[in-house]
């Protein structure tokens, strides 16, 4: 079984400041890791994913996440946030085998203030 | 390429009724998964269908059921609705196993 812990329920930050959203997971099997973003009244959009290879993965809008196997973490970072980054962010894992089944964390609301 | 389409977007039902939600995956995707999102429980996996077969199932009562058709479209049914079934129901489609899931905008179900 898998579980995901997002350590912060809300993260307030000023525009152009850096931000880190923390994610730790637990699993008895190898997993893929994902970050999804959800804007109000919308579905989930994939932000980035770690499947294999380089442990540092980047998205097209400046976010990056680093897979740390020893610490079972997959923290999300952005060096400079914008107002438009205000949203809820979900960390998720999915086992390598056995089909598509995402296990999500509780979510972190990122509030960017001007 | 069209995204994942869920219909209807909003639904209001009375306790005790049943409801059917529909999901059309991205063309070529054979996996369809369903999730329930509530403020209290967060995002929870309901079930996954692949090539018309249920491949995974979450911990929900038997009132929640689903199916997938030969064109990969999927339906989810909830019978004997309870107030606690009020939620955003999200459908996701994917090509294979655990690569990535593309989500629809969801169906907001309100049970009164």
Interface residues (C-beta under 8 A of the other chain):
Chain A: X32 X34 X36 X42 X43 X44 X45 X46 X49 X51 X90 X92 X94 X95 X96 X97 X98 X99 X100 X101 X102 X103 X104 X105 X106 X107
Chain B: X4 X6 X31 X33 X35 X42 X43 X44 X45 X48 X50 X55 X56 X58 X90 X92 X94 X97 X98 X99 X100 X101 X102 X103 X104 X105 X106
